[in-house]
Amino acid sequence: MARLRHMTFFTLAEVNQAIRLLLKDLNQRPFQKLPGSRLSQFELMVKPVMRALPLTRYEYIEFKLVRVNIDYHIEYDKHFYSAPHHLVKHQVEVQDTRDGVALFFKGKQIARHARRYAQGTFSTESSHMPEAHRKQQEWTPERLRRSLRLSPLPLSDEQFPLTPKILGKGPVSSTRQIRHIAQDCFDDAYTRMKNDGLEDDAADLRTATVHWLRHTGISEDVKFRPREHVRDDAGHASMATTDRYIDSDLRERHASGKRKRIREIY
């Protein structure tokens, strides 16, 4: 660098060009006590054993051994991924990458899923299911309504449950299945945003939950609708529960007001 100390540069490209010329001279300069130069030693000893760089960049992978449960799913990071049903009770290897979760059995890949972060939910491929389970899955709502000689879409005065139980009679009384669908939408959106390079937005979306969506919906609903209607739609047992969504905004305003400084007037 001493040879550049009296030179003036106006761009980084000019500096790099000057260094490139000096570097070429340095590599070709003969050694003082050994034969050859840096360039000749590189071509003689290093270049012949060099290999081409990999076509893909290095990727960090986590490995874990798990056992396929009786429902042909494995648990990884509190999410359940399907595996071929004939491997029930067998041990498989999980490889978690940035793009997905792969399952290996005796060194052979047997399944690959998109990475999901929703805890307690399932990612299932129909090809992994037993034949009887696949036939059950073919019973879509449209096929079920046709078999019962109902109209393709529910009517306003219809008494038949919109989502009947698979076992037993009557409508589905739990929101668990709907919550899982909503959470899957969040997870799919997170994966697509991350793959598209929207890292910051994806990180914000990753914290979104179904409970957060419900809380936001009720908080906005009470601004425009009667509280009694919001209470009934939300399934709250009392108005006091609904009022918490109104009070939460007031509490936030109060908390932010406490941090506000009073300007001194002289």
Buried (B, 14 or more C-beta within 10 A) or exposed (E): EEEEEEEEEEEEEEEEEBBEEEEEEEEEEEEEEEEEBBBBBEEEEEEEEEEEEEEEEEEEEEEEEBEBEEBBBBBBBEBBBBBBBEBBEEEBBBBBEEEBBBBBBEEEEBBBBBBBBBEEBBBBBEEBBEEEBEEEEEEEEEEEBEEEEBEEEBEEEEEEEEEBEEEEEEEBEEEEEEBBEBBBBBBEBBBEBBEEEBEEBBEEBBEBBBEEBBBEBBBEBBEEEEBEEBBEEBEBEEEEEBBEBBEEEEEEEEEEEEEEEEEEEE
